[in-house]
Amino acid sequence: MRVELTRTFHFSAAHRLPAAGETHPCRNLHGHNFSVEVTVAGVPDPRTGWVIDYGRIRDAAAPLIESLDHHLLNEIPGLENPTSENLARWLWERLRPHLPGLERIGISETPGTLCSYWGEE
């Protein structure tokens, strides 16, 4: 039996997308209330019944989320062009060493949007 566990985090931040077209509104400074989904997958341990304790996901992700909250994302090294796609990859690269079984990072900038990242092929 293989299962997925997802923990959701929230933060507010500003960004601008410098690679967007000259007239694109996202080229201007603006902000979002972001949601981040961190999904870990695997086979539950026969003794505990868990794939991973949700607390381990929290402990790994919370410091990263705090480093983004109420900041200008463009000023964070590696996020000079902070699209949802780049933010998902940035989080993946930092979480992967600490979360065995990391399956997916989901980023929502607004309700009704979702960018999912499964790592490099």
N, CA, C and O atoms as CSV, one atom per row, in Angstrom:
chain,resi,resn,atom,element,x,y,z
A,1,MET,N,N,0.852,-1.173,0.000
A,1,MET,CA,C,0.000,0.000,0.000
A,1,MET,C,C,0.903,1.243,0.000
A,1,MET,O,O,1.769,1.394,0.861
A,2,ARG,N,N,0.686,2.115,-0.969
A,2,ARG,CA,C,1.429,3.375,-1.058
A,2,ARG,C,C,0.448,4.511,-0.803
A,2,ARG,O,O,-0.653,4.530,-1.355
A,3,VAL,N,N,0.860,5.465,0.046
A,3,VAL,CA,C,-0.012,6.598,0.366
A,3,VAL,C,C,0.763,7.902,0.252
A,3,VAL,O,O,1.993,7.925,0.264
A,4,GLU,N,N,0.001,8.989,0.140
A,4,GLU,CA,C,0.574,10.331,0.110
A,4,GLU,C,C,0.047,11.118,1.300
A,4,GLU,O,O,-1.127,11.023,1.659
A,5,LEU,N,N,0.934,11.895,1.900
A,5,LEU,CA,C,0.565,12.804,2.984
A,5,LEU,C,C,0.912,14.218,2.539
A,5,LEU,O,O,2.005,14.457,2.027
A,6,THR,N,N,-0.003,15.149,2.730
A,6,THR,CA,C,0.234,16.536,2.339
A,6,THR,C,C,-0.001,17.447,3.529
A,6,THR,O,O,-1.003,17.332,4.236
A,7,ARG,N,N,0.933,18.345,3.733
A,7,ARG,CA,C,0.780,19.385,4.748
A,7,ARG,C,C,0.810,20.726,4.011
A,7,ARG,O,O,1.642,20.942,3.129
A,8,THR,N,N,-0.104,21.619,4.382
A,8,THR,CA,C,-0.238,22.912,3.718
A,8,THR,C,C,0.258,24.026,4.625
A,8,THR,O,O,-0.006,24.041,5.828
A,9,PHE,N,N,0.982,24.956,4.018
A,9,PHE,CA,C,1.539,26.116,4.711
A,9,PHE,C,C,1.077,27.371,3.985
A,9,PHE,O,O,0.703,27.312,2.813
A,10,HIS,N,N,1.100,28.495,4.672
A,10,HIS,CA,C,0.665,29.767,4.087
A,10,HIS,C,C,1.682,30.846,4.424
A,10,HIS,O,O,2.267,30.861,5.507
A,11,PHE,N,N,1.877,31.745,3.474
A,11,PHE,CA,C,2.692,32.922,3.727
A,11,PHE,C,C,2.259,34.034,2.792
A,11,PHE,O,O,1.652,33.789,1.749
A,12,SER,N,N,2.576,35.248,3.178
A,12,SER,CA,C,2.296,36.427,2.356
A,12,SER,C,C,3.626,37.037,1.942
A,12,SER,O,O,4.543,37.164,2.753
A,13,ALA,N,N,3.720,37.413,0.673
A,13,ALA,CA,C,4.964,37.990,0.179
A,13,ALA,C,C,4.696,38.812,-1.072
A,13,ALA,O,O,3.669,38.664,-1.734
A,14,ALA,N,N,5.639,39.673,-1.371
A,14,ALA,CA,C,5.595,40.472,-2.591
A,14,ALA,C,C,6.605,39.923,-3.584
A,14,ALA,O,O,7.596,39.299,-3.206
A,15,HIS,N,N,6.338,40.165,-4.849
A,15,HIS,CA,C,7.306,39.845,-5.894
A,15,HIS,C,C,6.960,40.633,-7.147
A,15,HIS,O,O,5.886,41.222,-7.267
A,16,ARG,N,N,7.886,40.621,-8.052
A,16,ARG,CA,C,7.645,41.113,-9.393
A,16,ARG,C,C,8.322,40.129,-10.323
A,16,ARG,O,O,9.307,39.489,-9.954
A,17,LEU,N,N,7.794,40.008,-11.532
A,17,LEU,CA,C,8.337,39.037,-12.475
A,17,LEU,C,C,9.074,39.781,-13.589
A,17,LEU,O,O,8.463,40.206,-14.569
A,18,PRO,N,N,10.398,39.936,-13.430
A,18,PRO,CA,C,11.163,40.758,-14.362
A,18,PRO,C,C,11.203,40.201,-15.786
A,18,PRO,O,O,11.456,40.950,-16.730
A,19,ALA,N,N,10.958,38.908,-15.953
A,19,ALA,CA,C,10.998,38.317,-17.292
A,19,ALA,C,C,9.643,38.406,-17.998
A,19,ALA,O,O,9.539,38.046,-19.171
A,20,ALA,N,N,8.615,38.877,-17.308
A,20,ALA,CA,C,7.310,39.048,-17.954
A,20,ALA,C,C,7.420,40.176,-18.976
A,20,ALA,O,O,8.296,41.035,-18.870
A,21,GLY,N,N,6.551,40.171,-19.939
A,21,GLY,CA,C,6.581,41.196,-20.979
A,21,GLY,C,C,6.471,42.604,-20.411
A,21,GLY,O,O,5.958,42.807,-19.311
A,22,GLU,N,N,6.956,43.563,-21.172
A,22,GLU,CA,C,6.980,44.964,-20.734
A,22,GLU,C,C,5.624,45.456,-20.230
A,22,GLU,O,O,5.573,46.247,-19.288
A,23,THR,N,N,4.542,45.011,-20.830
A,23,THR,CA,C,3.216,45.502,-20.452
A,23,THR,C,C,2.459,44.532,-19.539
A,23,THR,O,O,1.319,44.799,-19.159
A,24,HIS,N,N,3.086,43.417,-19.189
A,24,HIS,CA,C,2.402,42.432,-18.335
A,24,HIS,C,C,2.277,42.985,-16.920
A,24,HIS,O,O,3.258,43.495,-16.380
A,25,PRO,N,N,1.092,42.900,-16.301
A,25,PRO,CA,C,0.920,43.476,-14.959
A,25,PRO,C,C,1.807,42.838,-13.887
A,25,PRO,O,O,2.126,43.490,-12.893
A,26,CYS,N,N,2.212,41.573,-14.071
A,26,CYS,CA,C,3.039,40.907,-13.065
A,26,CYS,C,C,4.487,41.383,-13.078
A,26,CYS,O,O,5.276,41.014,-12.209
A,27,ARG,N,N,4.828,42.194,-14.055
A,27,ARG,CA,C,6.163,42.799,-14.063
A,27,ARG,C,C,6.271,43.848,-12.956
A,27,ARG,O,O,7.366,44.159,-12.486
A,28,ASN,N,N,5.128,44.386,-12.550
A,28,ASN,CA,C,5.082,45.376,-11.467
A,28,ASN,C,C,5.096,44.677,-10.116
A,28,ASN,O,O,4.688,43.522,-9.994
A,29,LEU,N,N,5.567,45.389,-9.113
A,29,LEU,CA,C,5.568,44.873,-7.753
A,29,LEU,C,C,4.137,44.632,-7.295
A,29,LEU,O,O,3.284,45.510,-7.423
A,30,HIS,N,N,3.871,43.434,-6.759
A,30,HIS,CA,C,2.554,43.073,-6.246
A,30,HIS,C,C,2.730,41.946,-5.228
A,30,HIS,O,O,3.824,41.401,-5.089
A,31,GLY,N,N,1.672,41.602,-4.527
A,31,GLY,CA,C,1.771,40.583,-3.491
A,31,GLY,C,C,0.710,39.516,-3.608
A,31,GLY,O,O,-0.285,39.673,-4.316
A,32,HIS,N,N,0.944,38.425,-2.897
A,32,HIS,CA,C,0.010,37.298,-2.862
A,32,HIS,C,C,-0.027,36.720,-1.451
A,32,HIS,O,O,0.906,36.889,-0.666
A,33,ASN,N,N,-1.110,36.046,-1.154
A,33,ASN,CA,C,-1.201,35.162,0.002
A,33,ASN,C,C,-0.999,33.757,-0.550
A,33,ASN,O,O,-1.938,33.132,-1.045
A,34,PHE,N,N,0.218,33.273,-0.460
A,34,PHE,CA,C,0.596,31.997,-1.050
A,34,PHE,C,C,0.160,30.833,-0.166
A,34,PHE,O,O,0.110,30.951,1.058
A,35,SER,N,N,-0.152,29.713,-0.802
A,35,SER,CA,C,-0.314,28.424,-0.135
A,35,SER,C,C,0.728,27.482,-0.712
A,35,SER,O,O,0.966,27.469,-1.920
A,36,VAL,N,N,1.343,26.697,0.155
A,36,VAL,CA,C,2.345,25.726,-0.260
A,36,VAL,C,C,1.915,24.356,0.245
A,36,VAL,O,O,1.664,24.174,1.436
A,37,GLU,N,N,1.832,23.402,-0.662
A,37,GLU,CA,C,1.532,22.019,-0.300
A,37,GLU,C,C,2.817,21.207,-0.397
A,37,GLU,O,O,3.482,21.209,-1.432
A,38,VAL,N,N,3.160,20.521,0.674
A,38,VAL,CA,C,4.324,19.639,0.694
A,38,VAL,C,C,3.793,18.217,0.829
A,38,VAL,O,O,3.174,17.864,1.833
A,39,THR,N,N,4.045,17.407,-0.199
A,39,THR,CA,C,3.522,16.043,-0.235
A,39,THR,C,C,4.664,15.044,-0.158
A,39,THR,O,O,5.643,15.136,-0.898
A,40,VAL,N,N,4.520,14.092,0.747
A,40,VAL,CA,C,5.467,12.994,0.911
A,40,VAL,C,C,4.694,11.705,0.643
A,40,VAL,O,O,3.552,11.558,1.078
A,41,ALA,N,N,5.321,10.774,-0.074
A,41,ALA,CA,C,4.657,9.516,-0.412
A,41,ALA,C,C,5.532,8.341,0.003
A,41,ALA,O,O,6.757,8.443,0.075
A,42,GLY,N,N,4.874,7.239,0.268
A,42,GLY,CA,C,5.609,6.032,0.594
A,42,GLY,C,C,4.701,4.949,1.143
A,42,GLY,O,O,3.476,5.060,1.119
A,43,VAL,N,N,5.329,3.913,1.632
A,43,VAL,CA,C,4.625,2.779,2.225
A,43,VAL,C,C,4.647,2.962,3.741
A,43,VAL,O,O,5.713,3.180,4.316
A,44,PRO,N,N,3.503,2.879,4.387
A,44,PRO,CA,C,3.484,3.036,5.843
A,44,PRO,C,C,4.350,2.000,6.557
A,44,PRO,O,O,4.390,0.831,6.175
A,45,ASP,N,N,5.026,2.446,7.578
A,45,ASP,CA,C,5.812,1.553,8.424
A,45,ASP,C,C,4.856,0.571,9.100
A,45,ASP,O,O,3.846,0.996,9.662
A,46,PRO,N,N,5.144,-0.715,9.061
A,46,PRO,CA,C,4.207,-1.687,9.651
A,46,PRO,C,C,4.011,-1.511,11.161
A,46,PRO,O,O,2.951,-1.842,11.691
A,47,ARG,N,N,5.023,-0.995,11.847
A,47,ARG,CA,C,4.913,-0.813,13.292
A,47,ARG,C,C,4.117,0.433,13.643
A,47,ARG,O,O,3.196,0.363,14.457
A,48,THR,N,N,4.458,1.587,13.039
A,48,THR,CA,C,3.805,2.847,13.405
A,48,THR,C,C,2.538,3.106,12.598
A,48,THR,O,O,1.635,3.806,13.057
A,49,GLY,N,N,2.475,2.537,11.390
A,49,GLY,CA,C,1.362,2.820,10.505
A,49,GLY,C,C,1.517,4.123,9.748
A,49,GLY,O,O,0.612,4.521,9.014
A,50,TRP,N,N,2.651,4.798,9.913
A,50,TRP,CA,C,2.909,6.102,9.282
A,50,TRP,C,C,3.894,5.968,8.128
A,50,TRP,O,O,4.772,5.104,8.138
A,51,VAL,N,N,3.735,6.828,7.144
A,51,VAL,CA,C,4.779,7.046,6.142
A,51,VAL,C,C,5.810,7.981,6.756
A,51,VAL,O,O,7.014,7.737,6.684
A,52,ILE,N,N,5.317,9.049,7.359
A,52,ILE,CA,C,6.147,10.042,8.030
A,52,ILE,C,C,5.243,10.782,9.012
A,52,ILE,O,O,4.047,10.931,8.764
A,53,ASP,N,N,5.791,11.231,10.090
A,53,ASP,CA,C,5.042,12.040,11.045
A,53,ASP,C,C,4.823,13.420,10.418
A,53,ASP,O,O,5.766,14.015,9.897
A,54,TYR,N,N,3.606,13.929,10.462
A,54,TYR,CA,C,3.334,15.269,9.932
A,54,TYR,C,C,4.242,16.316,10.577
A,54,TYR,O,O,4.557,17.334,9.961
A,55,GLY,N,N,4.656,16.065,11.803
A,55,GLY,CA,C,5.552,16.991,12.487
A,55,GLY,C,C,6.906,17.108,11.800
A,55,GLY,O,O,7.520,18.174,11.833
A,56,ARG,N,N,7.383,16.035,11.180
A,56,ARG,CA,C,8.655,16.096,10.433
A,56,ARG,C,C,8.511,16.986,9.214
A,56,ARG,O,O,9.438,17.718,8.865
A,57,ILE,N,N,7.352,16.930,8.560
A,57,ILE,CA,C,7.116,17.806,7.409
A,57,ILE,C,C,7.108,19.257,7.888
A,57,ILE,O,O,7.740,20.125,7.285
A,58,ARG,N,N,6.384,19.507,8.980
A,58,ARG,CA,C,6.342,20.862,9.547
A,58,ARG,C,C,7.738,21.349,9.916
A,58,ARG,O,O,8.115,22.469,9.572
A,59,ASP,N,N,8.498,20.524,10.606
A,59,ASP,CA,C,9.825,20.928,11.067
A,59,ASP,C,C,10.764,21.244,9.905
A,59,ASP,O,O,11.605,22.137,10.016
A,60,ALA,N,N,10.632,20.528,8.802
A,60,ALA,CA,C,11.483,20.771,7.641
A,60,ALA,C,C,11.045,22.019,6.875
A,60,ALA,O,O,11.885,22.798,6.422
A,61,ALA,N,N,9.726,22.210,6.728
A,61,ALA,CA,C,9.219,23.287,5.871
A,61,ALA,C,C,9.063,24.625,6.587
A,61,ALA,O,O,9.265,25.672,5.972
A,62,ALA,N,N,8.714,24.615,7.852
A,62,ALA,CA,C,8.392,25.861,8.556
A,62,ALA,C,C,9.506,26.907,8.488
A,62,ALA,O,O,9.203,28.076,8.249
A,63,PRO,N,N,10.782,26.550,8.685
A,63,PRO,CA,C,11.822,27.582,8.595
A,63,PRO,C,C,11.916,28.213,7.196
A,63,PRO,O,O,12.195,29.405,7.071
A,64,LEU,N,N,11.686,27.426,6.165
A,64,LEU,CA,C,11.706,27.963,4.800
A,64,LEU,C,C,10.532,28.907,4.575
A,64,LEU,O,O,10.687,29.983,3.996
A,65,ILE,N,N,9.366,28.497,5.034
A,65,ILE,CA,C,8.176,29.333,4.881
A,65,ILE,C,C,8.383,30.649,5.636
A,65,ILE,O,O,8.043,31.718,5.128
A,66,GLU,N,N,8.935,30.571,6.835
A,66,GLU,CA,C,9.197,31.788,7.615
A,66,GLU,C,C,10.181,32.705,6.899
A,66,GLU,O,O,10.072,33.927,7.006
A,67,SER,N,N,11.144,32.135,6.169
A,67,SER,CA,C,12.123,32.962,5.459
A,67,SER,C,C,11.502,33.687,4.265
A,67,SER,O,O,12.078,34.648,3.755
A,68,LEU,N,N,10.329,33.231,3.818
A,68,LEU,CA,C,9.622,33.856,2.694
A,68,LEU,C,C,8.550,34.837,3.154
A,68,LEU,O,O,8.241,35.801,2.454
A,69,ASP,N,N,7.991,34.591,4.322
A,69,ASP,CA,C,6.836,35.356,4.785
A,69,ASP,C,C,7.167,36.836,4.976
A,69,ASP,O,O,8.137,37.198,5.641
A,70,HIS,N,N,6.332,37.671,4.373
A,70,HIS,CA,C,6.450,39.132,4.463
A,70,HIS,C,C,7.799,39.649,3.957
A,70,HIS,O,O,8.371,40.586,4.514
A,71,HIS,N,N,8.289,39.021,2.898
A,71,HIS,CA,C,9.510,39.467,2.244
A,71,HIS,C,C,9.250,39.742,0.770
A,71,HIS,O,O,8.226,39.339,0.218
A,72,LEU,N,N,10.177,40.423,0.154
A,72,LEU,CA,C,10.192,40.596,-1.292
A,72,LEU,C,C,10.962,39.409,-1.859
A,72,LEU,O,O,12.179,39.318,-1.699
A,73,LEU,N,N,10.256,38.510,-2.514
A,73,LEU,CA,C,10.863,37.250,-2.957
A,73,LEU,C,C,12.054,37.475,-3.883
A,73,LEU,O,O,13.011,36.703,-3.855
A,74,ASN,N,N,12.005,38.521,-4.700
A,74,ASN,CA,C,13.095,38.795,-5.631
A,74,ASN,C,C,14.429,39.021,-4.929
A,74,ASN,O,O,15.480,38.869,-5.553
A,75,GLU,N,N,14.413,39.378,-3.655
A,75,GLU,CA,C,15.642,39.642,-2.911
A,75,GLU,C,C,16.239,38.395,-2.267
A,75,GLU,O,O,17.311,38.461,-1.667
A,76,ILE,N,N,15.557,37.263,-2.386
A,76,ILE,CA,C,16.039,36.017,-1.795
A,76,ILE,C,C,16.903,35.302,-2.832
A,76,ILE,O,O,16.448,35.067,-3.951
A,77,PRO,N,N,18.154,34.949,-2.476
A,77,PRO,CA,C,19.029,34.277,-3.444
A,77,PRO,C,C,18.353,33.036,-4.043
A,77,PRO,O,O,17.829,32.181,-3.329
A,78,GLY,N,N,18.387,32.972,-5.364
A,78,GLY,CA,C,17.771,31.871,-6.087
A,78,GLY,C,C,16.355,32.168,-6.543
A,78,GLY,O,O,15.774,31.399,-7.309
A,79,LEU,N,N,15.786,33.296,-6.069
A,79,LEU,CA,C,14.412,33.652,-6.447
A,79,LEU,C,C,14.365,35.027,-7.128
A,79,LEU,O,O,13.410,35.782,-6.950
A,80,GLU,N,N,15.377,35.333,-7.888
A,80,GLU,CA,C,15.418,36.626,-8.565
A,80,GLU,C,C,14.265,36.772,-9.565
A,80,GLU,O,O,13.824,37.888,-9.840
A,81,ASN,N,N,13.781,35.668,-10.102
A,81,ASN,CA,C,12.599,35.644,-10.975
A,81,ASN,C,C,11.591,34.687,-10.325
A,81,ASN,O,O,11.459,33.544,-10.761
A,82,PRO,N,N,10.876,35.149,-9.280
A,82,PRO,CA,C,10.096,34.253,-8.421
A,82,PRO,C,C,8.718,33.870,-8.977
A,82,PRO,O,O,7.685,34.206,-8.397
A,83,THR,N,N,8.726,33.170,-10.096
A,83,THR,CA,C,7.486,32.585,-10.599
A,83,THR,C,C,7.072,31.453,-9.661
A,83,THR,O,O,7.874,31.004,-8.842
A,84,SER,N,N,5.851,30.997,-9.772
A,84,SER,CA,C,5.418,29.834,-8.982
A,84,SER,C,C,6.291,28.630,-9.298
A,84,SER,O,O,6.639,27.852,-8.409
A,85,GLU,N,N,6.639,28.482,-10.565
A,85,GLU,CA,C,7.475,27.352,-10.983
A,85,GLU,C,C,8.840,27.401,-10.309
A,85,GLU,O,O,9.325,26.390,-9.802
A,86,ASN,N,N,9.458,28.579,-10.306
A,86,ASN,CA,C,10.778,28.718,-9.681
A,86,ASN,C,C,10.703,28.599,-8.166
A,86,ASN,O,O,11.611,28.052,-7.542
A,87,LEU,N,N,9.641,29.102,-7.577
A,87,LEU,CA,C,9.461,28.976,-6.132
A,87,LEU,C,C,9.289,27.505,-5.741
A,87,LEU,O,O,9.850,27.063,-4.739
A,88,ALA,N,N,8.530,26.759,-6.512
A,88,ALA,CA,C,8.343,25.331,-6.227
A,88,ALA,C,C,9.675,24.590,-6.296
A,88,ALA,O,O,9.978,23.777,-5.422
A,89,ARG,N,N,10.468,24.866,-7.322
A,89,ARG,CA,C,11.769,24.207,-7.452
A,89,ARG,C,C,12.698,24.623,-6.308
A,89,ARG,O,O,13.419,23.787,-5.763
A,90,TRP,N,N,12.684,25.918,-5.939
A,90,TRP,CA,C,13.505,26.422,-4.841
A,90,TRP,C,C,13.184,25.676,-3.549
A,90,TRP,O,O,14.092,25.254,-2.833
A,91,LEU,N,N,11.897,25.512,-3.251
A,91,LEU,CA,C,11.492,24.781,-2.051
A,91,LEU,C,C,11.899,23.309,-2.137
A,91,LEU,O,O,12.406,22.748,-1.166
A,92,TRP,N,N,11.680,22.685,-3.293
A,92,TRP,CA,C,12.031,21.279,-3.486
A,92,TRP,C,C,13.514,21.045,-3.174
A,92,TRP,O,O,13.869,20.126,-2.436
A,93,GLU,N,N,14.357,21.882,-3.742
A,93,GLU,CA,C,15.801,21.708,-3.559
A,93,GLU,C,C,16.208,21.801,-2.097
A,93,GLU,O,O,17.166,21.144,-1.688
A,94,ARG,N,N,15.518,22.588,-1.311
A,94,ARG,CA,C,15.852,22.760,0.090
A,94,ARG,C,C,15.184,21.721,0.997
A,94,ARG,O,O,15.696,21.416,2.074
A,95,LEU,N,N,14.056,21.185,0.567
A,95,LEU,CA,C,13.355,20.191,1.377
A,95,LEU,C,C,13.805,18.758,1.086
A,95,LEU,O,O,13.803,17.912,1.981
A,96,ARG,N,N,14.181,18.491,-0.132
A,96,ARG,CA,C,14.508,17.121,-0.550
A,96,ARG,C,C,15.508,16.430,0.377
A,96,ARG,O,O,15.294,15.265,0.714
A,97,PRO,N,N,16.593,17.088,0.807
A,97,PRO,CA,C,17.540,16.392,1.688
A,97,PRO,C,C,16.967,16.039,3.066
A,97,PRO,O,O,17.512,15.179,3.757
A,98,HIS,N,N,15.877,16.692,3.467
A,98,HIS,CA,C,15.340,16.504,4.807
A,98,HIS,C,C,14.059,15.680,4.844
A,98,HIS,O,O,13.608,15.277,5.916
A,99,LEU,N,N,13.471,15.428,3.679
A,99,LEU,CA,C,12.193,14.702,3.631
A,99,LEU,C,C,12.282,13.524,2.668
A,99,LEU,O,O,11.981,13.665,1.483
A,100,PRO,N,N,12.693,12.365,3.170
A,100,PRO,CA,C,12.692,11.192,2.303
A,100,PRO,C,C,11.268,10.952,1.797
A,100,PRO,O,O,10.300,11.069,2.550
A,101,GLY,N,N,11.161,10.624,0.543
A,101,GLY,CA,C,9.844,10.378,-0.032
A,101,GLY,C,C,9.133,11.630,-0.511
A,101,GLY,O,O,7.957,11.577,-0.869
A,102,LEU,N,N,9.851,12.779,-0.520
A,102,LEU,CA,C,9.220,14.001,-1.030
A,102,LEU,C,C,8.687,13.722,-2.426
A,102,LEU,O,O,9.430,13.294,-3.309
A,103,GLU,N,N,7.425,13.961,-2.617
A,103,GLU,CA,C,6.743,13.608,-3.862
A,103,GLU,C,C,6.400,14.832,-4.704
A,103,GLU,O,O,6.533,14.809,-5.927
A,104,ARG,N,N,5.957,15.901,-4.042
A,104,ARG,CA,C,5.443,17.038,-4.806
A,104,ARG,C,C,5.455,18.288,-3.948
A,104,ARG,O,O,5.265,18.239,-2.732
A,105,ILE,N,N,5.685,19.418,-4.620
A,105,ILE,CA,C,5.496,20.737,-4.029
A,105,ILE,C,C,4.409,21.413,-4.855
A,105,ILE,O,O,4.502,21.468,-6.081
A,106,GLY,N,N,3.379,21.928,-4.189
A,106,GLY,CA,C,2.327,22.673,-4.864
A,106,GLY,C,C,2.339,24.115,-4.383
A,106,GLY,O,O,2.431,24.375,-3.183
A,107,ILE,N,N,2.245,25.054,-5.320
A,107,ILE,CA,C,2.234,26.485,-5.001
A,107,ILE,C,C,0.958,27.091,-5.564
A,107,ILE,O,O,0.656,26.940,-6.748
A,108,SER,N,N,0.210,27.780,-4.706
A,108,SER,CA,C,-0.958,28.549,-5.140
A,108,SER,C,C,-0.709,30.008,-4.805
A,108,SER,O,O,-0.466,30.359,-3.650
A,109,GLU,N,N,-0.771,30.858,-5.827
A,109,GLU,CA,C,-0.657,32.298,-5.604
A,109,GLU,C,C,-2.011,32.892,-5.260
A,109,GLU,O,O,-2.105,33.855,-4.500
A,110,THR,N,N,-3.045,32.316,-5.821
A,110,THR,CA,C,-4.410,32.789,-5.619
A,110,THR,C,C,-5.330,31.583,-5.556
A,110,THR,O,O,-4.970,30.515,-6.051
A,111,PRO,N,N,-6.509,31.723,-4.960
A,111,PRO,CA,C,-7.466,30.613,-5.018
A,111,PRO,C,C,-7.765,30.291,-6.489
A,111,PRO,O,O,-7.986,31.190,-7.301
A,112,GLY,N,N,-7.767,29.033,-6.801
A,112,GLY,CA,C,-8.054,28.629,-8.171
A,112,GLY,C,C,-6.824,28.427,-9.027
A,112,GLY,O,O,-6.949,28.059,-10.196
A,113,THR,N,N,-5.608,28.662,-8.470
A,113,THR,CA,C,-4.377,28.399,-9.220
A,113,THR,C,C,-3.530,27.392,-8.453
A,113,THR,O,O,-3.535,27.377,-7.222
A,114,LEU,N,N,-2.803,26.551,-9.183
A,114,LEU,CA,C,-1.909,25.594,-8.552
A,114,LEU,C,C,-0.797,25.237,-9.519
A,114,LEU,O,O,-1.052,24.861,-10.663
A,115,CYS,N,N,0.434,25.355,-9.056
A,115,CYS,CA,C,1.609,24.908,-9.784
A,115,CYS,C,C,2.156,23.711,-9.015
A,115,CYS,O,O,2.473,23.830,-7.831
A,116,SER,N,N,2.271,22.563,-9.672
A,116,SER,CA,C,2.804,21.364,-9.018
A,116,SER,C,C,4.171,21.019,-9.597
A,116,SER,O,O,4.384,21.075,-10.808
A,117,TYR,N,N,5.085,20.665,-8.711
A,117,TYR,CA,C,6.456,20.321,-9.100
A,117,TYR,C,C,6.817,18.982,-8.487
A,117,TYR,O,O,6.640,18.772,-7.287
A,118,TRP,N,N,7.331,18.062,-9.324
A,118,TRP,CA,C,7.689,16.719,-8.899
A,118,TRP,C,C,9.183,16.460,-8.960
A,118,TRP,O,O,9.605,15.304,-8.945
A,119,GLY,N,N,9.976,17.485,-9.026
A,119,GLY,CA,C,11.417,17.292,-9.109
A,119,GLY,C,C,11.862,17.131,-10.550
A,119,GLY,O,O,11.052,17.098,-11.476
A,120,GLU,N,N,13.168,17.032,-10.710
A,120,GLU,CA,C,13.744,16.901,-12.055
A,120,GLU,C,C,13.569,15.475,-12.547
A,120,GLU,O,O,13.589,14.523,-11.767
A,121,GLU,N,N,13.401,15.349,-13.831
A,121,GLU,CA,C,13.285,14.013,-14.469
A,121,GLU,C,C,14.625,13.330,-14.488
A,121,GLU,O,O,14.738,12.207,-14.979
